[in-house]
Structures are given as structure tokens and as C-alpha cells.
Amino acid sequence: MPTISVPWVDNDLSIELPADWTLQQTAHSQLSPGQEAWPDRLASALHKPDTALPLEKLLAARPRGRIVLVIEDITRHSPVPRILETVMREIRHAGVSDEQVQVVFANGMHPPMTDDEAAEKLGPEVENLKWRNNPWHDRNQYVSVGSAGKIDYLVDRQVAGADLRIVISAVCPHLQAGFGGGFKMIFPGCSHLDTIRELHRLGLTRRAKQMVGTDAEKNAMRAAIDTGGKLLDKYGGVTFAVHYMLDDADRPVHIGAGDPISTQRMLAKQCSIACGILTPTPLADVLITNAFPRDFDLWQSFKAVANTRWAARPGGVIVCLSRCEAGLNGMDPPKWPLSAAWTRRIVRWLGPEALCSLMLRMIPRLAGDAGFFVRMGLQTIHRNPIFLVAPTLHETGANFPGLEVFATADDAFAAAGKLLGSGPQKVIVFPAGGTTFPVPTGGPIGRTPA
């Protein structure tokens, strides 16, 4: 029997495929392993950034200024404690006191960081630095830095009012913005609900299309993010970015520093080459996507489906593997009396757009990020059945409308076989679906048949 291996907890998980299934491709990234000396490369990048003044000069010009460190939350796996060690050394060397520095987690509408999670994310610096979450629901905590189109860019007041903002984040594929990083850490990471909602409406059309891995020039959300970043720096202060790409062991492979937009562009190009994987045609009857390293909770795990779904043929089954160690992690899905199979029938009868509009009217709390996922989720279910292998969720009985949850991969494969019928099935596997994406060989990104 064909066997696949995917990252799982601290080891790899080996899974046997049904005997009559054919493993067409295992889609690994082309990232080289990171080197242990990466902190030295980070220090060099801060002294000689690709664009903008060196960090030491920016700090020297603001000896009594307010510094805000904008950092990704617990759903990401960057080695932030070691990165902070290097960044804080520069800050203190410039004579800036710890009291002038504040950490803001760019969690957008994600669940707020707990004390234990902040300690894990910040390491020893949690004892020295003030930190807080993005208060996305409290309008009084935000200020408008300008408007463009339908978007009023509402930013956390203290982030907008900082003399220097240092954005620290990985650059990896993103299901809507093409790639992460840059000013995305602020828009929507440090934005109010109204801004988050408008940003997440961009790029979604009635006809589903691939947005992950798209160039900035062709991506509506990235264009809006960069517009917000320019308005923010015009409003006040300076933003300096520390960006990197991570290998499977969470070590930085490529490092860049300087202007957030140009640095993000540079890393995004490298990410496109390493993480965009040519997918053979015909597309898969069964797509197996492992949510690693975005497997913290159901919310993050769905990104592996959204990233890689274009490798499955219309009607093909998507099997998502996820640890979901945090379960639903604060998500409160609506009570749904119908099975996943019946839900998909209704989606196909009514169409994803009509059903999404109905759900958003009936359940107003599905706003912003959640509304985006409802729309994208319905589009995905319309095209492909989704089977989620998540032992943690299965054990607790947790579920989400339209998803069938299984305890084991064997159970999911059996259900897929029953749906697709007997006979050989072509299989494509993405071992790290959270940070890789397909590039169809049959045509350019975004023109995969719906």
C-alpha cells in the first residue's frame, strides 16, 4: 500500500493509503534548512537593511520616543524570543528604556493572548515589556489615519501614535492577501472591526478564484493593506519591518529588514519560488492537506484547505489533517442540525453567495474575519466535500457546519471511497498545507475551473 508521512506534533505521522489509490505527488516546499547562525544574519540585517535607514539610526533620532513592537500571536510559530533578544539589544544600546517600549500582538479578531501564551511568545522579555492584545471591538481605542475607497483605516491609537513601529513577522503564503507580512500586521492585525470587515471583503467574487500566492499587483487585499500602511506613516511615526521565512523547524531561512512594503515584496518573491508547487494535471481525486504549521485550532487549520484546494478537481474530496490542539479556540459556530452531506446539497442547490448572504443576515455576529471565512468556506464546500481528520475535535464532539470530522485518516479515506466510488483514485499530498500552495500547470493562478 502507498504510504505518506506528514509532520505531526514532535514526530512525523505515517499513513497508509488504500491499496487502489495512486500517489500522484507529494508537494514539498523547496525551502533550504535554516542555519543555526541566523541570529547573526538578523543582526546584520538590522544594521544594513535592504531599504530604509538602519534601526540604530532610527532609534538614535528618537531617544525619548515611544516604540511599539507589533508581533504575531500564538497561532504562529516563529522563534520570537530569540528575535526579540537581538532587537531589544539594539533598542537598549540606543539608550531607549524598557518603559518606552510596548508590545502589541497583531491578533486582529483572533482570541486574545493569555498570560501564559504571552510568556511563551515573548520568552524572558515578558518580564521586562508591557504587552497587550488588539482591542478590535472597542471603537474608542482607535484613530482613523485616512480613508481610501470604502475603507476607513482605523488603527489602534497607541500603534498609530508611536514614534517608531517595529513589525516582526514571518512572510508565508496567505489565502487572501497572496502572502503575509508587511503592513498586514497592522491592517488587519491592529485594526478595528470595521476596517477588518472591509479588508476581508476584498478579492472575493461570486466565482471562486485562487488568491493565495498571487502577486501584490494583482491582489486587491494586499493593495489595500499597502495603501493603509502609507497612510499610517504619513499620519505619524515610522514603521520598520523585520521579516523572515521559516523552515519546517521554525528557523529563519531568508531574513530582510527595512521598509515594510519593499521588504515584504522581496520575501514574497522568495516565498513564491520556494512554497509555490507545480501541480500535475489532471488534478487530484483526493487531496490530502496537512494543516501544519497552521494547526493550532480549527480557524487556522482551515487555511490549509483554502491554500491547497486548487490541487483537487471539482468534486474531488479534500481530506484535511489537523492536530487542532486548541480545538475551536473561542469560536462559537451556529448550531447546525444538518449533516455535512445535506449541507453541501443545500449549498449546491442555492449557491454559495445566496446562502452566505442569508447566513450573515440571520447571524449578524458573523462579521469581519468570520464573514470572510463563511463565504470562502461555502465556496469551497460548493466545489469539494471536506473531510477533517482532527482527533481532538472528534473526541469532544465539536463540529462546524459543512465539515465532517473524523478520528482517524482511515475513517476519512473510507468515507471518501464511498463517495467517489470503487476503483483507483489519484492522490496529491501537501504535508505542510498551511504554508504551501499549488501552481496549476494547466494555466495561470486564478483560472482554475470552479
N, C-alpha and C positions, 0 to 999 in steps of 0.2 A: 504494500500500500504506500502511496506517496505520503511523505511526512514533511510538515513545515515546523519552523521554530521561530518564536517571536519573544521579544523582551517581556518579562512578567515578574513583578516585584524585584527581588535581587538576583534572579536567575532567568534563564530562558525557559519558555514553555513549549514543549514538543507536542504536536497534534497530528494524528493520523487522519488523512482524508479518506473518504470512501474509495473502494478499490477501482471503481469505474470512472472516477473523476481524473482529469488530466491537469497537472500543474503547468500552466502556460507561462507564468512569470512570477518571480519573487522580486518585488520592486524595492530594492535597497537604494538609499541615497549614495551619492558619490563623495560624501564628506570624508576628508582625511582625519585620522585621530588627532586630537589636540595634544599639544606638548606641555609637559609639566612646568616649563619656564614661562607659561603665558602671563603670569603677573608682571614679569619684566617687560613683556611686549605691551601690556596695558600701560605701565608707567611711561614707556617711550611714546605711546600714542597721546597721552595727556600732555607731554612736553612738546611733541611735534605733531599736532593734529593735522588731519588731511585738509581741513578747511577751518577757518576762524583762528582767533588768537589762542596761544597756549593757555591751559587752565590757570597756570600760575600767574599770568599777566591779567587775566580776568579777575582773579581773586585779589591781586595787589591793588587793582583800581577800586576795590570795594572793601576796604579793611574793616569798616563798621556796617557793612551791608547785611541784608537778610538773605540767607541761602536756603533754597528748598531743594531737597533731593527727591525726585519723583521716581519711585521704584515699583516694579511689578509685584503682584501679590503672590499668595501661597500656591495658586494654581499653576505657576511657572516654576521651573527647576534650575534656574541659574545659580551659579556659585556666588551669590550676592555678598556673603560675609567676607570673602577674600577680595572681591572687587571693592567693597567699602573700605577695607583696610588700606588699599592703595589710594583711593580717592580722598579719604579723611586725612591721610598723611599729607597730601598736597594742601588741603584746606587749613590744617593746623600749622603747617610750615609757613603759610601766608599770614599767620597771626590772627586768623579768624577763630573766635571762641566757639565751643560747642553750643553755647546758649544762642548763638546767631543762626544755628542750623536746625532745620526741621525736616523730617521725613514725611512725605505724603504718599500713601500707597495708591497706585493708579488702578483701583479696583472697579471703577465705573459703577455698575449696578451689581457687581459680584457681592456675595456675603461679606460683611466687614471682617477684618482680621481680628483674631483674638490675641490676648497677651502671649499665649504660648506660640501661636503662629508667627507673631512679630519677632519673638525671640529666635525662632528657627530661621526666619528670613534674614534678620539683621545680624545674628551672631553676637559677639561681645559688644558691638556698638549699641545694642538695645539698652545697655546700662547708661550710655552717655548722651543719647539723642532723643529728642521728643519725636513722637510719631503719631499719626492718626490716619483714619480712612477717608475716602471721598464721601462727603455727606450729600449724596445725589438728590435726596428728596427735600432738602431744606433750601428753598429759594433765597433766603436771606444770607446764605453763606457764599453767594456767587455774585459776580460782576460781569457785565457784558463788555467784551473787548472789541465788539464790532459785529456787523452783520454782512452776509453775502447770500444772495438768493433768498431762500426761505429759512436760512439758518441764522439764529441769533446765538453767537458764540458766548455762552455763559460758563465762566471759569471760576473755580474756587478762588475766593478773594485773596487768600494768602499766597497762593501759587501765582496769581496774576500780579500781585504787589511785590513779589520778591525782586531783589536786585539781580540775583543770578539763580537760574533754574538749571539744575544738572539732572538730565534724564538718563536713567540707567536701564537698559533693556536689551533683550535678545532680538534679533531680526530673524523671523521664520515665516513660512507660508501662512497666509491668513485668508479664511474662506470668503471674506467680503472686500477687504482693503488690498488684496493682492499679496502684500507682505506686511508684517508687523513692524514696530519700531518707529522712530521719528516722533513727530508730534502726536501720533496716535496715543501715546502715553498720557497726553493731556486732553485730546479730543478723540474718544470719549472718556479716557481714564480719569480725568479730574474735572469732568463736566457735570452740569445739572441735567436732570431727566429730560427736559425739553430739548436740549441740544443732542443728547444721546438718541432720543427718539428720531429726530430729523436726520442725523447721520446714518442711522440704521435703515432708513427708508431708501437710501441711495443705491442704485445699481440693480435692485430687484425689479424685474419686469414680469409680465404675465407668462412669457416664455422663459423657462429656466435656462440659464447660461452659466458657464464656468467663470467665476471671478477670481478664485484662488490662483496665484501665480501670474496675474496679469500685470503688465507694465503700468507705472504710475500715470502715464499719459493717456491710458485707456481705461482707467479705473475712477469712477465717479466719487467713491468714498475717499480714496487717497487724495484726489484733487481738493475735496472739501476740507480734509484734515490739514493739508499743507496751507490752504487759504487761512484757516483758523490760526495756524502757527505764525504766519506772517503778521496777522492782526494782533496777536498776543505780544510779539516782540516790538511792534510799533506802539502798543499801549504802554509798555514799560518793561524795563529789565532786559536781560539777555538770556537766551537758552543755549546750553551746551550739552551735546549728546555724547554718551558713552555706549557704543553699540558693539555687538559681537554675535557670532554664530556658534552654536554648541554642537559637539559631537554626541554620540549616544551615552557617553559617560559624563555629560554635562560640563565638559571642558571647552573653553573658547578655542575655536579653530581660527576664525578671522576676527580681527579687532579693528574698530575705527572710532575716531573721536573728532568732535568739532561741530560744525553747523548741522542741526538735526536733519534737514531735508537732504542735503548733498551726501551726508554720511549714510543715511538710510538708503538712498539710491544706490550707493556703492555696494553696501552689504546685500541689498536686494538682488542685484545682478549676480553676485556670487552665490546667493541662495538659490536663484533660479537655475543656475547651472548644476548645482550640487543636489538639489532636492526636487527638481522637476524631472520626472522619469518618463521616457518614451514608452508608450503603452502599445502593445501589438494589437492588430486587428485580425479577426473580429474580436470585439470586446468580450469581457468575461460573462459567462452564465452565472458564476458565483464569484463575487468579490469578497475577500476576507480582509478586513482592515482592522488592525490593532490600534487602539486609541493612544498607545504610548507615543510621546511622553505627556499627552494631554488626557490622562486617565484618572484625574483626581476625583471628579464627580461626573454625574450624568451630563450636566451643562457643557463641560469641557469635552467630554467624550464624544458628543455629537459632532464636534468639529472634524473628527477623523472621518466620519461619514460624509460630511459636506465637502471635505477636501478631496476625497478619493472617489466619490460616487460616479465620476465620469469615466472610470475604467470599467464599469458594468454596462452591459447592453440594456436598453429599455426592457423592462420586465424581468431582468436578471435579479437574483437575490443578493442583498448586501448583508453579510454577517460581520457585525462589529464586536470585537473582543475588548473588554474593559474591566479593570480591577474595581473602579468606582469606589475607592476606599472611603470617600466621604459621602457615599450614597447620593441622595438628592441634594444634600448640602443647602438646605434652606428653600429649595424650590417647592412650590405648592401647586402641583398640576391640578387642573379641574377634575372633579370626579367624572369618570367616563364609563358608562355602562356597557359599551360595545367592545367586542373583541378587536384585535388588531386587523384581522381579515375583513370584518364588517366595516371597520373604519376606512380601510383602503377602498372598499367598494363604494362607499359614500363619497370619498374624495374623487374617485374616478367618475362617478355619476354627476356630481355637482361642479367639479373643477376646483383646483386648489385656491384660486383667487376669490371665488364666491364664498367658499367655506371659511376662508381666513377672515374676510370682511364680516361675516356673520359672527364668528367667534370673538373678534375684537370688539364688536358692539355689545355682545352678550356678557363679556368678561372684561370690563374696562381696565382691570389691573394688569392685563397682558399688554404692557406698554414698553416702549423703548426696546432694549435688548430682547426681551421676551417676545414682543410682537414680531421682531425680525426672525427669531427662531421658529415661531409658529408658521410664518409664511414660507420660509425655506424648508421647514420640516414637511409641510403639506405638499410642496412641490416635489420633494424627494420621495415621499410615500406614493404620490401620484405616478411616479416613474418606476420606482423599485420597492418591493417589500423589504423591510428592515428587520433583521433578527439580531437582538442584543444578547451577547453572552456575558453576563455580569453576575457571578455567584453572590456577591454582596447584596445586590438588589433583589435577586430571586429569593434569597433566604428571608428577607424582610417583607416580601410581598409587594414591594414598591413597583410601580409601573408608570408609564407615560402614554397618553393616547396615541394609538397607531403603532406602538412598539411592542413586539412580542419578546419577552425576557426569558432567557434560558439559563439553567445552572451550568451546563457543560456545552462544549463545542459539538460533541457527538449528538446531543439532542437537537441543536440548531441545524446540523447537517442533515439529520433525518427529516426534519420539517421541510428543509429546502428541497430534498429529494422528492418528497411527497408533492410539493407544489410544482416542481419543474418536470416531474415525470421520470421514469426509469431511463437508463442509458447514460452515456458519457456526458460530462459537463466540463466546460473549460473554466479553469480557476486562475485568478490573479490574486496575489497576496501582497499587501502593504504592511510590513512588520512594524513600521513607525508611521501610521497613518495620520498622527497628529501633526507631523512636521514634514510630510512629503505630499506630492500631488502628481497626477498623471498628465502627460503631454501627449494627446492623441496623435498617432502617426497619420491618421486619415484626414487631418485638416487642422487649421489653427485653433488655438484655445478659444473657447466661447462658441464654437459652431458644432459641438457635439449634439447629435439628434436628441430631442426631448422625448 
